[in-house]
Amino acid sequence: MDLITPDFGIFFWQTVTLVVVIFILGKFAWKPILHMLGEREGYIAQSLQSAQEAKNMVAQMKEEQAKLLEQSTKEREKIIHEAVANKNAILEAASLEARQLGNKVLEEAREVIAAEKELAFDQLKQEIAMLSIQVAEKLLAQELHPEQRQEELVRRLVKETKL
């Protein structure tokens, strides 16, 4: 029962021991503990600030990424539009060149055909003239034996022909 009822001696020595422990802790342990707690508090505050800065940086990077994505989309659409315009221009130029070339070939073919036609007509005229001369020779040979009749015929033909 001595333990349950405090005695003055036990109370006194417990108080002295507590004061000595508090004094020793206050002299040697409290300052380093408080210093470490202060450092820890600063480290936590710095970590929270760094986390906030990182969060802000991530948000800023997301904005920049969105802007770059939008810009690249616009640039891609512009490039596609220019490519389509270039394609249409090239097709139009090729079509125009093909038409011009076709017209040129057609015109050359017409000229060749006209020249061939003219040549054929000239050959036909020559053959007709040769046949006519041969027929005329045969007729005149039978009809114009006297020289006087031949001279009259030549004069009359010279007058009739227009040079």
C-alpha positions in Angstrom: 0.0 0.0 0.0 3.0 2.2 0.2 2.9 2.6 -3.5 -0.6 3.7 -3.6 -0.3 6.4 -0.9 2.5 8.8 -1.8 5.1 9.3 0.8 6.9 12.7 1.1 10.3 11.1 0.4 9.2 9.5 -2.8 7.4 12.6 -3.9 10.5 14.7 -3.1 13.0 12.5 -5.0 10.7 12.1 -7.9 10.3 15.9 -8.2 14.1 16.4 -7.9 14.7 13.7 -10.6 12.1 15.3 -12.9 13.7 18.8 -12.4 17.2 17.4 -13.2 15.9 15.6 -16.3 14.1 18.7 -17.5 17.2 20.8 -16.8 19.5 18.3 -18.7 17.0 18.0 -21.5 16.6 21.8 -21.7 20.3 22.4 -21.7 21.4 19.7 -24.2 18.4 18.2 -26.0 15.7 20.8 -26.6 17.7 23.1 -28.8 18.8 20.4 -31.2 15.3 18.9 -31.2 13.7 22.4 -31.8 16.4 23.1 -34.4 15.7 19.8 -36.2 11.9 20.5 -36.0 12.5 23.9 -37.6 14.6 22.4 -40.3 12.0 19.8 -41.0 9.3 22.5 -41.1 11.3 24.5 -43.5 11.9 21.5 -45.7 8.2 20.7 -45.7 7.4 24.3 -46.6 10.0 24.3 -49.4 8.7 20.9 -50.7 5.1 22.3 -50.7 6.4 25.4 -52.6 8.3 23.2 -55.1 5.2 21.1 -55.6 3.1 24.2 -56.2 5.7 25.5 -58.7 5.8 22.1 -60.4 2.0 22.1 -60.6 2.1 25.6 -62.1 4.8 24.5 -64.6 2.8 21.4 -65.6 -0.2 23.6 -66.2 1.9 26.0 -68.2 3.4 23.2 -70.3 -0.1 21.8 -70.9 -1.2 25.3 -72.2 1.9 25.4 -74.4 1.3 21.9 -75.6 -2.3 22.8 -76.5 -1.1 26.0 -78.3 1.5 24.0 -80.2 -1.0 21.3 -81.1 -3.4 24.0 -82.4 -0.6 25.7 -84.3 0.5 22.4 -85.9 -3.1 21.6 -86.8 -3.4 25.0 -88.5 -0.1 24.5 -90.3 -1.0 21.0 -91.4 -4.3 22.3 -92.8 -2.4 25.1 -94.6 0.1 22.7 -96.1 -2.7 20.4 -97.2 -4.6 23.4 -98.8 -1.4 24.5 -100.6 -0.8 21.0 -101.8 -4.3 20.7 -103.2 -4.0 24.1 -104.8 -0.6 23.1 -106.3 -2.1 19.8 -107.5 -5.0 21.6 -109.2 -2.6 24.1 -110.8 -0.4 21.3 -112.1 -3.4 19.4 -113.5 -4.7 22.5 -115.1 -1.4 23.3 -116.7 -0.9 19.7 -117.9 -4.4 19.8 -119.3 -3.8 23.1 -121.1 -0.5 21.8 -122.4 -2.1 18.6 -123.6 -4.8 20.5 -125.4 -2.2 22.8 -127.0 -0.1 19.9 -128.1 -3.2 18.1 -129.4 -4.2 21.2 -131.4 -0.7 21.5 -132.7 -0.6 17.9 -133.8 -4.1 18.2 -135.4 -3.0 21.3 -137.2 0.2 19.6 -138.5 -1.9 16.6 -139.6 -4.3 19.0 -141.4 -1.3 20.6 -143.2 0.2 17.3 -144.1 -3.2 16.1 -145.4 -3.6 19.3 -147.4 -0.1 19.0 -148.8 -0.8 15.3 -149.7 -4.1 16.3 -151.2 -2.5 19.0 -153.3 0.2 16.6 -154.4 -2.4 14.0 -155.3 -4.4 16.6 -157.3 -1.2 17.7 -159.1 -0.4 14.1 -160.0 -4.0 13.6 -161.1 -3.8 16.7 -163.2 -0.6 15.6 -164.8 -2.0 12.2 -165.6 -5.2 13.8 -167.0 -3.1 16.2 -169.0 -0.9 13.3 -170.4 -4.0 11.4 -171.3 -5.6 14.5 -172.9 -2.4 15.1 -174.8 -2.2 11.6 -176.1 -5.9 11.6 -177.1 -5.4 15.0 -178.7 -2.3 13.8 -180.6 -4.2 10.9 -182.0 -7.2 13.1 -183.0 -5.0 15.8 -184.4 -2.8 13.4 -186.2 -5.8 12.1 -188.1 -7.5 15.5 -188.6 -4.6 18.0 -189.2 -2.4 16.7 -191.9 -2.0 19.9 -193.7 0.3 22.5 -192.0 -2.1 25.4 -192.4 -4.8 23.8 -190.3 -2.2 23.1 -187.6 -1.1 26.7 -187.5 -4.7 28.0 -187.3 -5.4 25.6 -184.4 -2.3 26.6 -182.5 -3.2 30.3 -182.9 -6.7 29.8 -181.8 -5.6 27.8 -178.7 -3.1 30.4 -177.8 -5.7 33.1 -177.9 -8.1 31.1 -175.8 -5.6 30.2 -173.1 -5.1 32.8 -170.4 -1.7 33.0 -168.8 
